[in-house]
Amino acid sequence: MLVSSKSAWGGLALVAAVGGVLFAYWRWSPSRDLPPPDPVALSTRTAEAVLPLPPVPDLPPEKVALGKALFLDPRLSHDNTIACASCHDLLTAGHDKRRYSVGVGGAVGGVNAPSVFNAALSFVQFWDGRAASLEEQAAGPVHNPLEMASDWKEVLAKLNADNALVSRFELVYRQRPSAENIVDAIATFERTLLTVNSPFDRYLRGDEQAIDADAKAGFRLFKAVGCASCHQGANFGGNMFQRFGVMLDYAQGRPDGKPPTEADLGRFNVTHREEDRFVFKVPGLRNVALTAPYFHDGSVTRLEDAVAVMGKSQLGRELSADEIRRLVAFLRTLTGERPATAAP
């Protein structure tokens, strides 16, 4: 959990504290070109942090099916071995369970591949926020030498040689495959990958029996200790940047004791501003019980350990074993149903 205060949140103190912290963050953040946040609205959202997932959008089925076919198609890679689904496995929880994903020729990346499930709810894509949309994100791996190691010229030559696939594009887009309609189709498919109807969503809708007493206590603790100041909204995250190591000097060493790597610089690799060192997109917590290993570097394999690290690095707090147990009980209630469009 990426949070930035040790205070309990409530009433007017919450408005002042959250408003002040977030206004200060806006002053130096990569999003400072946007209007400053409304502290009242943000404090209300932070205090509650209880938004059920929206319904799966009603999108053109032919376009969704085409996007899924492309998501599963290894021809987007140089040697026809790597598909989007290679790193974002639709049969697990939308990721590959590896610390670092493997690309063309066995190349290994430097960050943990996040789940594609609920990615449509994030305000930017990638840990460092370098993609402003799902469409922009879909184009990235095609050109990354550690992932698909290809380019649009190569990809389009292969796809346009497939008459059956060309016919599908002409049906949906009234034209042959292009870079623009490929990423549009993939992004359209990804927007359907919402894991709705989790136990916590049912609880929000009034089913008091949907989660147990430990989970309810964990949710209260989640808000009280400050987790909800960053993990908020329908995806419990994914809507802001934050520094990894608010209460620790991450520059002096990672939580595992090793020196920082280039990937650990996070948002700095995009903006090259000193204030963006070790800053990352706050990850969403939906399905977090299924998406180990954790953090941008995949350095932690147990959810309990991840919660403990967040307590120390973001809250400056040594969470007790009982607090960790209750927080994990709550986090497990965020596991939703597998998206229907992810079925084989």
RAQUIGI-V392256 format. One record per backbone hydrogen bond with DSSP energy under -1.0 kcal/mol. NH is the residue of the N-H (numbers start at 1). CO is the residue of the C=O. E is the energy in kcal/mol with one decimal. If there is no record, write none. Layout:
BEGIN
nh | co | e
NH | CO | E
NH | CO | E
END
This chain:
BEGIN
nh | co | e
14 | 10 | -1.6
15 | 11 | -1.5
16 | 12 | -2.5
17 | 13 | -2.8
18 | 14 | -2.7
19 | 15 | -2.0
20 | 16 | -2.6
21 | 17 | -2.6
22 | 18 | -2.8
23 | 19 | -2.2
24 | 20 | -2.4
25 | 21 | -2.5
26 | 22 | -2.5
27 | 23 | -1.7
28 | 24 | -1.0
29 | 25 | -2.1
32 | 29 | -1.7
34 | 31 | -2.3
42 | 38 | -2.7
43 | 39 | -2.5
44 | 40 | -2.1
45 | 41 | -2.2
46 | 42 | -2.9
47 | 43 | -2.6
48 | 44 | -1.9
49 | 45 | -2.8
59 | 57 | -1.2
64 | 60 | -2.4
65 | 61 | -2.7
66 | 62 | -1.9
67 | 63 | -2.7
68 | 64 | -2.3
69 | 65 | -2.2
70 | 66 | -2.2
71 | 67 | -2.2
72 | 68 | -1.6
73 | 70 | -1.1
76 | 73 | -1.2
77 | 74 | -2.1
78 | 148 | -3.0
85 | 71 | -1.8
86 | 83 | -1.5
87 | 84 | -1.0
88 | 84 | -1.7
94 | 89 | -1.9
103 | 107 | -3.8
104 | 147 | -2.8
106 | 103 | -1.8
107 | 104 | -1.4
109 | 101 | -2.0
112 | 296 | -3.4
116 | 94 | -1.8
118 | 193 | -2.7
119 | 116 | -1.7
121 | 118 | -1.9
122 | 119 | -1.8
123 | 238 | -3.0
125 | 131 | -3.0
129 | 126 | -1.4
131 | 125 | -1.5
137 | 133 | -2.2
138 | 134 | -2.4
139 | 135 | -1.1
143 | 140 | -1.0
144 | 140 | -1.1
147 | 144 | -1.8
148 | 141 | -2.0
149 | 144 | -2.6
150 | 142 | -3.1
155 | 151 | -2.5
156 | 152 | -3.1
157 | 153 | -1.6
158 | 154 | -1.5
159 | 155 | -2.5
160 | 156 | -2.6
162 | 159 | -1.4
166 | 162 | -2.6
167 | 163 | -2.1
168 | 164 | -1.4
169 | 165 | -2.1
170 | 166 | -2.5
171 | 167 | -1.7
172 | 168 | -2.1
173 | 169 | -3.7
182 | 178 | -2.1
183 | 179 | -1.9
184 | 180 | -1.7
185 | 181 | -2.0
186 | 182 | -2.3
187 | 183 | -2.4
188 | 184 | -2.1
189 | 185 | -2.2
190 | 186 | -2.5
191 | 187 | -1.6
192 | 189 | -1.8
193 | 190 | -1.6
194 | 192 | -1.6
196 | 194 | -1.3
200 | 333 | -2.4
202 | 198 | -2.2
203 | 199 | -2.1
204 | 200 | -2.4
205 | 201 | -1.6
206 | 203 | -1.7
207 | 202 | -2.4
208 | 206 | -1.3
210 | 207 | -1.7
216 | 212 | -2.2
217 | 213 | -2.5
218 | 214 | -2.5
219 | 215 | -2.3
220 | 216 | -2.1
221 | 217 | -2.2
222 | 218 | -2.5
223 | 219 | -1.6
224 | 220 | -2.4
225 | 221 | -2.6
228 | 222 | -1.4
229 | 226 | -1.8
230 | 227 | -1.4
231 | 227 | -2.2
232 | 230 | -1.3
236 | 233 | -1.3
237 | 232 | -2.1
238 | 282 | -1.9
242 | 280 | -2.5
244 | 278 | -3.3
247 | 313 | -3.3
250 | 248 | -1.4
252 | 249 | -2.0
253 | 250 | -1.7
254 | 258 | -3.1
257 | 254 | -2.4
265 | 262 | -1.4
266 | 263 | -1.3
267 | 279 | -3.3
268 | 265 | -1.8
268 | 276 | -1.2
269 | 266 | -1.8
270 | 267 | -1.7
271 | 267 | -2.3
272 | 268 | -2.6
276 | 273 | -2.0
277 | 274 | -1.7
279 | 276 | -1.6
280 | 242 | -2.9
281 | 127 | -3.0
282 | 240 | -2.8
285 | 235 | -1.5
288 | 285 | -2.0
290 | 287 | -2.2
294 | 300 | -3.3
298 | 295 | -1.5
300 | 294 | -1.0
306 | 302 | -2.0
307 | 303 | -2.4
308 | 304 | -1.9
309 | 305 | -2.4
310 | 306 | -2.2
311 | 307 | -2.1
312 | 308 | -1.9
313 | 309 | -3.1
314 | 310 | -2.2
315 | 310 | -1.0
317 | 311 | -3.0
319 | 317 | -1.1
324 | 320 | -2.6
325 | 321 | -2.2
326 | 322 | -2.2
327 | 323 | -2.5
328 | 324 | -2.6
329 | 325 | -2.0
330 | 326 | -2.0
331 | 327 | -2.6
332 | 328 | -2.2
333 | 330 | -1.5
334 | 331 | -1.6
335 | 332 | -1.1
337 | 196 | -3.0
342 | 339 | -1.6
343 | 340 | -1.3
END
